[in-house]
């Protein structure tokens, strides 16, 4: 589980750093124009957002409170994999080293017996 924590933390930090770089050095409107005008840009956006929706489904499934799940979902759909990495890292931290609690959250047998 330690390796998973390191990977998610490093991934979230890398994604956060690249977001800062993109927003401070890039032209968001020009990039958006490319993505919406190029077929492969559209393919990339659909691919990324389908992945976000799959990840958000996991978040909604495992969270105990719907409002928390919806806040995480909004963050992921707006900021991408940065909040997804933070969520995964926090889920690992609060799982008590249980893969069942990490994946299943409130549905885990361990959570139900606690």
C-alpha positions as a Markdown table, in Angstrom:
| # | Residue | x | y | z |
|---|---|---|---|---|
| 1 | Unk | 0.0 | 0.0 | 0.0 |
| 2 | Unk | 3.0 | 2.3 | 0.6 |
| 3 | Unk | 3.9 | 2.1 | -3.1 |
| 4 | Unk | 0.3 | 3.1 | -4.1 |
| 5 | Unk | 0.5 | 6.1 | -1.7 |
| 6 | Unk | 3.8 | 7.2 | -3.2 |
| 7 | Unk | 2.5 | 6.8 | -6.8 |
| 8 | Unk | -0.8 | 8.7 | -6.1 |
| 9 | Unk | 1.0 | 11.5 | -4.2 |
| 10 | Unk | 3.6 | 12.0 | -6.9 |
| 11 | Unk | 1.0 | 11.8 | -9.6 |
| 12 | Unk | -1.2 | 14.4 | -7.8 |
| 13 | Unk | 1.8 | 16.7 | -7.3 |
| 14 | Unk | 2.9 | 16.4 | -10.9 |
| 15 | Unk | -0.6 | 17.1 | -12.1 |
| 16 | Unk | -0.9 | 20.1 | -9.8 |
| 17 | Unk | 2.4 | 21.5 | -11.0 |
| 18 | Unk | 1.6 | 21.0 | -14.6 |
| 19 | Unk | -1.8 | 22.7 | -14.1 |
| 20 | Unk | -0.1 | 25.7 | -12.6 |
| 21 | Unk | 2.4 | 25.7 | -15.5 |
| 22 | Unk | -0.4 | 25.5 | -18.1 |
| 23 | Unk | -2.5 | 28.3 | -16.5 |
| 24 | Unk | 0.5 | 30.6 | -16.1 |
| 25 | Unk | 2.4 | 30.0 | -19.3 |
| 26 | Unk | -0.3 | 28.7 | -21.8 |
| 27 | Unk | -3.1 | 30.1 | -23.8 |
| 28 | Unk | -6.2 | 28.3 | -22.7 |
| 29 | Unk | -8.4 | 29.7 | -25.4 |
| 30 | Unk | -6.0 | 28.8 | -28.2 |
| 31 | Unk | -5.6 | 25.3 | -26.8 |
| 32 | Unk | -9.4 | 24.9 | -26.6 |
| 33 | Unk | -9.8 | 26.1 | -30.1 |
| 34 | Unk | -7.4 | 23.4 | -31.3 |
| 35 | Unk | -9.1 | 20.6 | -29.4 |
| 36 | Unk | -12.5 | 21.5 | -30.6 |
| 37 | Unk | -11.4 | 22.0 | -34.3 |
| 38 | Unk | -9.2 | 18.9 | -34.7 |
| 39 | Unk | -10.8 | 15.4 | -34.8 |
| 40 | Unk | -8.0 | 14.0 | -32.6 |
| 41 | Unk | -8.5 | 16.8 | -30.2 |
| 42 | Unk | -12.2 | 15.8 | -29.9 |
| 43 | Unk | -11.2 | 12.1 | -29.5 |
| 44 | Unk | -8.8 | 13.1 | -26.7 |
| 45 | Unk | -11.4 | 15.1 | -24.9 |
| 46 | Unk | -14.0 | 12.4 | -25.1 |
| 47 | Unk | -11.4 | 9.8 | -24.0 |
| 48 | Unk | -10.4 | 11.9 | -21.0 |
| 49 | Unk | -13.9 | 12.8 | -19.9 |
| 50 | Unk | -15.1 | 9.2 | -20.2 |
| 51 | Unk | -12.2 | 8.2 | -17.9 |
| 52 | Unk | -13.2 | 11.0 | -15.5 |
| 53 | Unk | -16.8 | 9.8 | -15.4 |
| 54 | Unk | -15.6 | 6.2 | -14.6 |
| 55 | Unk | -13.4 | 7.5 | -11.8 |
| 56 | Unk | -16.3 | 9.7 | -10.5 |
| 57 | Unk | -18.5 | 6.6 | -10.5 |
| 58 | Unk | -16.1 | 5.0 | -8.1 |
| 59 | Unk | -16.0 | 8.1 | -5.9 |
| 60 | Unk | -19.8 | 8.3 | -5.8 |
| 61 | Unk | -20.0 | 4.5 | -5.0 |
| 62 | Unk | -17.5 | 4.6 | -2.1 |
| 63 | Unk | -18.3 | 7.9 | -0.4 |
| 64 | Unk | -20.6 | 7.9 | 2.6 |
| 65 | Unk | -22.1 | 11.3 | 1.9 |
| 66 | Unk | -23.5 | 12.2 | -1.5 |
| 67 | Unk | -22.6 | 15.9 | -1.2 |
| 68 | Unk | -18.9 | 15.0 | -0.7 |
| 69 | Unk | -19.0 | 12.7 | -3.7 |
| 70 | Unk | -20.6 | 15.5 | -5.8 |
| 71 | Unk | -17.9 | 18.0 | -4.7 |
| 72 | Unk | -15.1 | 15.6 | -5.7 |
| 73 | Unk | -16.9 | 14.9 | -9.0 |
| 74 | Unk | -17.2 | 18.6 | -9.8 |
| 75 | Unk | -13.5 | 19.1 | -8.9 |
| 76 | Unk | -12.4 | 16.2 | -11.1 |
| 77 | Unk | -14.5 | 17.3 | -14.1 |
| 78 | Unk | -13.1 | 20.8 | -13.8 |
| 79 | Unk | -9.5 | 20.2 | -12.8 |
| 80 | Unk | -8.9 | 16.7 | -14.1 |
| 81 | Unk | -6.6 | 14.2 | -12.6 |
| 82 | Unk | -5.1 | 16.5 | -10.0 |
| 83 | Unk | -8.2 | 16.1 | -7.6 |
| 84 | Unk | -8.5 | 12.5 | -8.7 |
| 85 | Unk | -5.0 | 11.8 | -7.5 |
| 86 | Unk | -5.6 | 13.7 | -4.2 |
| 87 | Unk | -8.8 | 11.7 | -3.7 |
| 88 | Unk | -7.0 | 8.4 | -4.3 |
| 89 | Unk | -4.2 | 9.4 | -2.0 |
| 90 | Unk | -6.7 | 10.4 | 0.8 |
| 91 | Unk | -8.7 | 7.2 | 0.3 |
| 92 | Unk | -5.4 | 5.2 | 0.7 |
| 93 | Unk | -4.6 | 7.2 | 3.8 |
| 94 | Unk | -8.0 | 6.6 | 5.5 |
| 95 | Unk | -8.3 | 3.0 | 4.5 |
| 96 | Unk | -6.3 | 1.7 | 7.4 |
| 97 | Unk | -4.1 | -0.3 | 5.1 |
| 98 | Unk | -7.2 | -2.3 | 3.9 |
| 99 | Unk | -7.5 | -2.7 | 0.1 |
| 100 | Unk | -11.2 | -3.5 | 0.7 |
| 101 | Unk | -11.8 | -0.2 | 2.4 |
| 102 | Unk | -9.8 | 1.6 | -0.2 |
| 103 | Unk | -11.8 | 0.2 | -3.1 |
| 104 | Unk | -15.2 | -0.2 | -1.5 |
| 105 | Unk | -15.4 | 2.6 | 1.0 |
| 106 | Unk | -18.7 | 2.6 | 2.9 |
| 107 | Unk | -19.6 | -0.7 | 1.2 |
| 108 | Unk | -16.6 | -2.6 | 2.6 |
| 109 | Unk | -17.4 | -5.4 | 5.1 |
| 110 | Unk | -14.7 | -3.9 | 7.3 |
| 111 | Unk | -16.4 | -0.6 | 7.3 |
| 112 | Unk | -19.8 | -2.2 | 8.1 |
| 113 | Unk | -18.4 | -4.0 | 11.1 |
| 114 | Unk | -16.6 | -0.9 | 12.5 |
